Amino acid sequence: MARSKETVAKVSAAALASLAALLGGVAWLSANDVANAATTWTAFGSLATITAAVVAIWTLVALKRDSADRTRPVLVAELRAAVLTHDAEFIVRNVGQSVARDVKVDFDPPLPVLEGDAAEGLATPYLQRRYSQVIPTFPPGLALYNSYQDANDNDEPTPDDFTATITYYDMHGHKYTDSYDLTMDVLRGHTAGYPSNTDDKGMQRREVKALEAIARGIGRH
């Protein structure tokens, strides 16, 4: 809404400037006897009407564009530290207000294609297969998660630095392309506390605390 008001204000200011210029021209013509007053003011009235019509059209176009920008789908890609682990997750989310269609995610450099023994125990093949296909429908609020790489050990054959380019369409067939430059270096500077009590008793205590936290959270709603 603020952006729409700003756009209208800019158009209105341009219109006032144009009208001021016309008024100055009329005054100059009259002062220098280039044209008589009646003819000059008639011409000014016609020009003012045309200017007002053009400004109205510009305003409608600007408001329509701003409305489309607010309601369009917006797909973003990011690397994020997974909860309670050192793993990095690759996430694609629709943070916009409408459905995206025919979503295609491309990686530069491309993800390796692994098969057979080379794919054993790795998460990269799942990531590669998911985004090698077009996603038909991507509703607002949806987030797709995939393990990408261990932030410390680099246990996956995925690049540290890459560009994720997302191509998609809105419900009206308008095409969008968004690119995101991502790097593992950001996550390698991430610090967090990770539980160390992984023995049986420690795990039981953690389970109890987790259930209590969940119960408290549910009880507040």
HELIX and SHEET records of a PDB file:
HELIX    1   1 ALA A    2  ALA A   31  1                                  30    
HELIX    2   2 ALA A   37  THR A   71  1                                  35    
HELIX    3   3 GLY A  116  ALA A  119  5                                   4    
HELIX    4   4 THR A  124  TYR A  131  1                                   8    
HELIX    5   5 ASP A  185  ARG A  188  1                                   4    
HELIX    6   6 ASP A  200  GLY A  219  1                                  20    
SHEET    1   A 3 LEU A  75  ALA A  81  0                                        
SHEET    2   A 3 ASP A  87  ASN A  94 -1                                        
SHEET    3   A 3 ALA A 143  ASP A 150 -1                                        
SHEET    1   B 4 ILE A 135  PHE A 138  0                                        
SHEET    2   B 4 ALA A 100  ASP A 108 -1                                        
SHEET    3   B 4 ASP A 161  TYR A 169 -1                                        
SHEET    4   B 4 LYS A 175  THR A 183 -1                                        
END                                                                             
